[in-house]
Amino acid sequence: MLLTVLLGGTSSERNVSLASGLRMAAALREAGHTVRLLDPATGVIDASVEELWRSRSVGAAPPSVGELAALKLNDQTPMLPTHPLVRDAECVVLALHGGQGEDGTVQALLDVAGVRYTGSGAMATAIAMDKDMTKRILVHAGVPTAAWRMTPVDVDVAIGALALPLIVKPNREGSTVGLTIVKQREQFEPAVAEAHRFDREVMCETFVPGRELTVPVLAGVALPVGEIIPVKEIYDYECKYTPGMAREEFPADLTPEQTAQVQRYAEKAYVALKLKGCARIDFRLNPEGQFYCLEANTLPGMTALSLVPQSAAAAGVSFVEFCDRLVQDALR
């Protein structure tokens, strides 16, 4: 089958996307597909550039604002519907993370082109990327989520409603980019300013202490639950993409009842948000045994350190088989 993998892009998660896309391309070729690579920011990726990028690591920090601004000057995303690698593909495999790749823009453009693609549709992707909208839907669907307020909000009102410590983060970002744990009142305004560097909308959220859990869902069915144990207080960008900065356990050490409950919550979130393909639903389990849904990721990472491939492996599904199933699900 003739496939085109979209990777890279101009979001703060560009380096993660490159690592995901290159790994998926290799797996899909092993599955017998013909695979081309297209970066909306720089164009077609030939074999020499692909080999160069394979030798690079994701890094401990995202690209700088200046680097991303330079890429955006020549962004080719609006031309995707007419690009030969998109037009001629039997299926477009989405390995983009954040930005236009995960806010529904690219999905809408592919709908215009009449091309099938992996993952959720434009509307579901846009809603899931918006943490405020996601939480509103989760509450309606009966999936517990931490209390939150959107800025602008007075610091005393935020602390009174959410208590300290609290989380301040961009409303539409991933990989914990721009996120701060606010432990003291004087940290609040600088944290909001930091989040505003990445998004015009900022969320303040109750900090949920406890265990970090994740539940991948493939075609509506929850995969094995995983637990993430970072060396730092939170599972931030550095912990996610630097070897040795976090330990992942699949399946998580939960009781059968806890496992079934969090998988039910993940499947309910998947349905309520109208997701498709593979999504990853993240949770916190507090010391009292209550689950809180943090967010839904419609295009989760597929790097060598990413969580979804580890969950699939725990279910007995190889990465090659998993990537092929994403394509087959899109074609159905």
Backbone torsions as a table, in degrees:
resi	resn	phi	psi	omega
1	MET	NA	142.5	-179.3
2	LEU	-89.5	115.4	-176.0
3	LEU	-121.8	149.3	171.1
4	THR	-122.6	125.5	176.9
5	VAL	-96.0	123.7	173.8
6	LEU	-93.1	126.5	-176.3
7	LEU	-150.4	166.1	179.4
8	GLY	88.3	-106.1	-179.6
9	GLY	78.1	-167.4	-172.9
10	THR	-118.8	17.4	-179.7
11	SER	-87.3	171.7	177.9
12	SER	-66.2	-15.0	178.7
13	GLU	-97.7	21.5	-177.5
14	ARG	-54.3	-48.8	-176.8
15	ASN	-64.2	-35.8	176.7
16	VAL	-65.2	-42.7	179.7
17	SER	-61.4	-41.8	178.5
18	LEU	-60.6	-44.9	179.9
19	ALA	-64.5	-41.8	178.1
20	SER	-62.8	-49.0	-175.8
21	GLY	-64.3	-41.3	179.1
22	LEU	-64.4	-39.6	179.8
23	ARG	-69.4	-39.7	178.2
24	MET	-66.4	-39.4	179.6
25	ALA	-60.9	-44.1	179.5
26	ALA	-62.2	-41.6	-179.9
27	ALA	-66.3	-41.9	-178.8
28	LEU	-68.4	-34.5	173.8
29	ARG	-65.0	-40.3	177.4
30	GLU	-63.4	-28.9	178.0
31	ALA	-78.9	-3.7	175.6
32	GLY	103.6	6.1	-178.7
33	HIS	-89.4	156.0	170.5
34	THR	-92.9	122.2	-170.5
35	VAL	-123.8	128.4	170.7
36	ARG	-111.7	156.5	-178.0
37	LEU	-118.0	134.7	-179.6
38	LEU	-136.0	123.1	176.2
39	ASP	-102.6	114.9	180.0
40	PRO	-56.4	-22.2	-178.0
41	ALA	-85.3	-32.4	-173.0
42	THR	-126.2	-10.3	177.9
43	GLY	102.1	-158.3	-176.7
44	VAL	-65.2	137.2	178.9
45	ILE	-102.7	114.9	-179.8
46	ASP	-86.4	178.9	-173.5
47	ALA	-62.2	-37.6	-177.9
48	SER	-68.7	-41.4	177.8
49	VAL	-67.9	-39.3	178.2
50	GLU	-59.3	-44.0	179.7
51	GLU	-64.4	-38.6	178.4
52	LEU	-62.7	-46.5	-178.4
53	TRP	-67.2	-30.7	178.7
54	ARG	-63.9	-25.4	-177.8
55	SER	-82.9	-6.3	-177.4
56	ARG	-98.7	150.4	175.9
57	SER	-94.1	165.5	177.9
58	VAL	-63.9	-39.0	-178.3
59	GLY	95.5	161.7	-176.9
60	ALA	-85.3	-9.6	-179.0
61	ALA	-142.5	152.3	178.9
62	PRO	-70.1	167.3	176.2
63	PRO	-59.0	153.4	179.9
64	SER	-71.5	161.1	177.5
65	VAL	-59.1	-37.4	179.2
66	GLY	-65.1	-42.5	178.4
67	GLU	-61.2	-43.5	-179.1
68	LEU	-69.0	-37.7	178.3
69	ALA	-61.5	-39.9	178.9
70	ALA	-64.6	-39.7	178.5
71	LEU	-65.7	-37.2	-177.2
72	LYS	-67.6	-19.8	179.9
73	LEU	-62.8	-31.5	-178.1
74	ASN	-117.4	23.6	-177.5
75	ASP	-58.7	127.6	-177.1
76	GLN	-101.7	10.5	-177.5
77	THR	-53.6	-44.2	-178.6
78	PRO	-60.4	-22.4	-178.5
79	MET	-89.8	2.5	-176.4
80	LEU	-55.1	-41.6	-177.3
81	PRO	-59.7	-24.6	-177.4
82	THR	-106.1	-0.5	-177.5
83	HIS	-71.1	133.1	-178.5
84	PRO	-55.7	-38.1	-178.8
85	LEU	-68.9	-23.3	175.2
86	VAL	-86.4	-47.9	-177.6
87	ARG	-58.6	-40.2	-173.0
88	ASP	-88.8	-8.6	-176.1
89	ALA	-73.4	141.6	172.7
90	GLU	-76.6	-25.3	174.8
91	CYS	-158.6	138.4	174.6
92	VAL	-98.7	126.0	-179.9
93	VAL	-96.9	118.2	-176.3
94	LEU	-90.2	117.3	175.2
95	ALA	-121.4	21.3	178.5
96	LEU	-81.2	145.3	178.0
97	HIS	-128.3	132.0	177.3
98	GLY	71.3	177.6	175.9
99	GLY	54.2	-143.9	-176.5
100	GLN	-68.3	-18.4	178.0
101	GLY	-76.2	-21.0	-175.5
102	GLU	-129.5	13.8	175.9
103	ASP	-109.9	8.9	177.9
104	GLY	98.8	-13.1	-176.6
105	THR	-63.5	-53.5	-178.8
106	VAL	-63.0	-40.0	179.6
107	GLN	-61.8	-41.2	178.7
108	ALA	-64.3	-39.8	178.5
109	LEU	-65.3	-38.1	177.9
110	LEU	-69.7	-32.7	173.7
111	ASP	-62.3	-40.9	177.5
112	VAL	-61.1	-39.7	-179.3
113	ALA	-74.1	-13.7	-178.7
114	GLY	71.7	28.7	-177.1
115	VAL	-106.5	138.8	176.2
116	ARG	-76.9	147.7	-178.1
117	TYR	-147.8	158.6	-178.7
118	THR	-79.9	152.6	175.7
119	GLY	91.8	-170.2	-175.2
120	SER	-76.5	162.0	178.8
121	GLY	-76.1	178.1	-173.4
122	ALA	-61.1	-46.6	-176.1
123	MET	-66.5	-47.9	-178.8
124	ALA	-62.9	-39.6	179.5
125	THR	-64.1	-44.1	-179.7
126	ALA	-63.1	-42.1	-178.8
127	ILE	-67.4	-44.5	-177.9
128	ALA	-65.9	-29.5	178.2
129	MET	-71.4	-25.4	-179.8
130	ASP	-89.1	103.5	-174.0
131	LYS	-62.9	-34.6	178.8
132	ASP	-64.8	-48.6	178.7
133	MET	-63.5	-40.0	178.8
134	THR	-58.7	-46.1	-178.5
135	LYS	-64.0	-38.9	178.7
136	ARG	-60.3	-41.9	179.9
137	ILE	-70.6	-39.4	178.7
138	LEU	-60.9	-44.0	178.7
139	VAL	-59.1	-45.7	179.6
140	HIS	-63.0	-33.2	-177.5
141	ALA	-84.7	-3.9	179.1
142	GLY	82.4	24.0	176.7
143	VAL	-102.3	117.6	-176.2
144	PRO	-62.0	139.8	176.4
145	THR	-145.3	153.7	-177.3
146	ALA	-66.3	149.5	177.3
147	ALA	-63.0	151.1	-177.0
148	TRP	-151.8	162.8	171.7
149	ARG	-140.2	146.1	175.7
150	MET	-99.9	144.9	174.8
151	THR	-77.8	155.6	4.6
152	PRO	-75.1	136.1	177.5
153	VAL	-146.5	137.5	178.6
154	ASP	-62.7	140.4	-176.3
155	VAL	-58.2	-40.2	-178.9
156	ASP	-70.5	-33.7	176.7
157	VAL	-66.6	-43.4	-180.0
158	ALA	-62.8	-46.5	-179.0
159	ILE	-67.2	-38.1	178.8
160	GLY	-64.8	-36.5	-177.9
161	ALA	-83.0	-34.0	-171.1
162	LEU	-112.0	-17.9	-178.1
163	ALA	69.4	169.0	175.6
164	LEU	-108.8	145.2	-2.9
165	PRO	-73.3	157.9	175.1
166	LEU	-136.1	162.4	-178.5
167	ILE	-100.3	135.3	170.7
168	VAL	-120.5	127.8	-175.9
169	LYS	-154.4	156.6	174.2
170	PRO	-60.9	145.7	-178.8
171	ASN	-71.7	-30.3	-176.1
172	ARG	-129.4	67.2	175.4
173	GLU	-141.0	164.9	177.3
174	GLY	-128.4	-180.0	177.1
175	SER	56.4	28.1	179.3
176	THR	58.4	19.9	177.5
177	VAL	-62.4	129.7	177.7
178	GLY	77.1	9.7	-176.9
179	LEU	-90.4	141.2	177.9
180	THR	-135.6	139.1	168.5
181	ILE	-91.6	115.3	-179.3
182	VAL	-92.5	116.5	-178.0
183	LYS	-107.7	-19.8	180.0
184	GLN	-131.8	151.0	-175.2
185	ARG	-54.7	-41.0	-175.5
186	GLU	-70.2	-11.2	178.1
187	GLN	-85.0	-11.0	-170.9
188	PHE	-65.5	-55.5	-176.7
189	GLU	-62.2	-44.3	175.3
190	PRO	-60.3	-34.4	178.4
191	ALA	-67.0	-40.6	177.4
192	VAL	-64.1	-41.7	178.8
193	ALA	-62.6	-40.8	178.5
194	GLU	-63.2	-43.5	179.1
195	ALA	-64.6	-35.6	180.0
196	HIS	-67.0	-17.2	175.5
197	ARG	-63.9	-22.8	-174.7
198	PHE	-113.7	-14.2	-177.9
199	ASP	-161.0	145.9	177.8
200	ARG	-76.3	-17.2	177.2
201	GLU	-109.5	133.6	-177.0
202	VAL	-126.6	137.6	-180.0
203	MET	-108.5	139.0	169.7
204	CYS	-110.5	133.7	-170.7
205	GLU	-140.3	143.8	174.6
206	THR	-59.3	131.7	175.3
207	PHE	-77.7	125.0	180.0
208	VAL	-101.8	109.8	177.6
209	PRO	-72.8	159.5	176.7
210	GLY	127.5	-150.2	-172.2
211	ARG	-96.5	143.1	-179.6
212	GLU	-95.3	118.5	-177.6
213	LEU	-124.3	154.0	177.3
214	THR	-140.6	144.1	-179.1
215	VAL	-131.2	101.3	171.6
216	PRO	-68.6	144.2	177.0
217	VAL	-127.2	125.0	-179.6
218	LEU	-116.8	117.2	179.6
219	ALA	53.2	39.3	174.9
220	GLY	88.9	-5.0	-177.1
221	VAL	-112.6	126.4	-178.5
222	ALA	-69.9	137.1	174.1
223	LEU	-91.6	177.8	179.9
224	PRO	-54.5	139.8	179.4
225	VAL	-75.1	140.3	177.0
226	GLY	-118.0	152.5	173.4
227	GLU	-116.8	137.1	178.8
228	ILE	-110.4	127.7	-179.6
229	ILE	-121.0	91.6	-177.7
230	PRO	-79.4	158.2	177.0
231	VAL	-77.4	-18.0	178.6
232	LYS	-101.4	177.5	-176.2
233	GLU	-64.5	-35.4	178.2
234	ILE	-128.6	160.9	-179.5
235	TYR	-83.9	79.2	-173.1
236	ASP	-91.2	-174.3	-176.0
237	TYR	-55.9	-46.0	-178.3
238	GLU	-62.4	-43.2	-179.8
239	CYS	-65.6	-35.0	-176.5
240	LYS	-69.9	-34.0	-169.1
241	TYR	-122.4	12.5	176.3
242	THR	-117.0	120.4	179.8
243	PRO	-55.3	136.3	177.0
244	GLY	88.0	-4.9	-178.1
245	MET	-89.9	-6.6	178.4
246	ALA	-155.9	152.0	174.4
247	ARG	-115.5	132.1	179.8
248	GLU	-113.1	137.9	179.3
249	GLU	-122.6	118.3	177.4
250	PHE	-128.1	120.4	-3.1
251	PRO	-77.6	157.9	179.6
252	ALA	-67.4	151.5	179.8
253	ASP	-80.4	81.3	178.9
254	LEU	-124.4	161.2	172.8
255	THR	-71.3	158.7	176.3
256	PRO	-55.6	-35.7	-179.5
257	GLU	-68.6	-42.2	178.2
258	GLN	-64.6	-42.3	179.0
259	THR	-59.8	-47.4	-179.1
260	ALA	-63.3	-38.8	-178.0
261	GLN	-66.4	-47.7	-177.5
262	VAL	-69.8	-31.2	174.9
263	GLN	-67.4	-37.4	175.9
264	ARG	-63.1	-44.3	178.1
265	TYR	-60.1	-42.1	-179.4
266	ALA	-63.8	-42.9	179.8
267	GLU	-67.6	-37.1	176.4
268	LYS	-64.6	-41.0	177.6
269	ALA	-63.8	-42.5	179.8
270	TYR	-58.2	-46.0	-179.2
271	VAL	-70.3	-45.7	-176.9
272	ALA	-61.9	-35.7	-179.4
273	LEU	-87.5	-1.1	178.1
274	LYS	59.9	43.8	-178.8
275	LEU	-81.4	161.5	177.3
276	LYS	-138.9	168.8	178.9
277	GLY	63.2	-135.2	179.1
278	CYS	-106.4	133.3	173.4
279	ALA	-134.8	159.8	177.5
280	ARG	-123.5	124.8	-178.3
281	ILE	-108.0	123.7	-174.7
282	ASP	-101.8	143.2	-176.5
283	PHE	-136.2	161.9	165.4
284	ARG	-120.6	141.1	174.7
285	LEU	-113.6	111.4	-175.5
286	ASN	-79.9	169.6	-177.0
287	PRO	-60.5	-20.7	178.9
288	GLU	-85.3	-1.3	177.4
289	GLY	89.5	16.1	-179.7
290	GLN	-99.0	132.5	176.3
291	PHE	-86.9	142.1	173.5
292	TYR	-131.0	124.6	178.5
293	CYS	-78.2	129.0	-179.3
294	LEU	-91.3	-48.5	-177.3
295	GLU	-171.1	169.8	174.9
296	ALA	-118.2	132.9	179.4
297	ASN	-109.1	114.5	-175.2
298	THR	-82.7	-22.8	175.5
299	LEU	-130.4	73.9	-176.2
300	PRO	-67.0	157.5	-178.8
301	GLY	-61.4	147.7	178.3
302	MET	-127.5	28.3	179.4
303	THR	-74.9	176.5	179.5
304	ALA	-64.4	-20.9	-179.9
305	LEU	-104.0	0.4	-172.9
306	SER	-72.4	160.4	-171.4
307	LEU	-81.9	-39.9	-176.1
308	VAL	-60.5	-47.5	177.6
309	PRO	-59.2	-34.2	178.3
310	GLN	-67.4	-39.2	177.7
311	SER	-65.3	-43.2	178.6
312	ALA	-60.9	-42.1	179.2
313	ALA	-61.7	-37.7	178.4
314	ALA	-65.6	-23.6	176.9
315	ALA	-90.5	3.4	178.9
316	GLY	84.8	16.9	-178.5
317	VAL	-107.6	119.4	179.2
318	SER	-69.8	162.8	-179.4
319	PHE	-65.9	-36.7	177.6
320	VAL	-62.1	-47.2	179.1
321	GLU	-64.3	-39.8	-178.8
322	PHE	-62.3	-48.1	179.9
323	CYS	-62.2	-39.5	178.0
324	ASP	-64.5	-37.1	178.7
325	ARG	-66.3	-33.2	175.9
326	LEU	-61.0	-41.7	179.5
327	VAL	-67.6	-46.5	-178.4
328	GLN	-63.0	-36.5	177.3
329	ASP	-64.6	-39.5	178.6
330	ALA	-65.0	-38.0	-179.1
331	LEU	-69.8	-28.8	177.6
332	ARG	-74.8	NA	NA
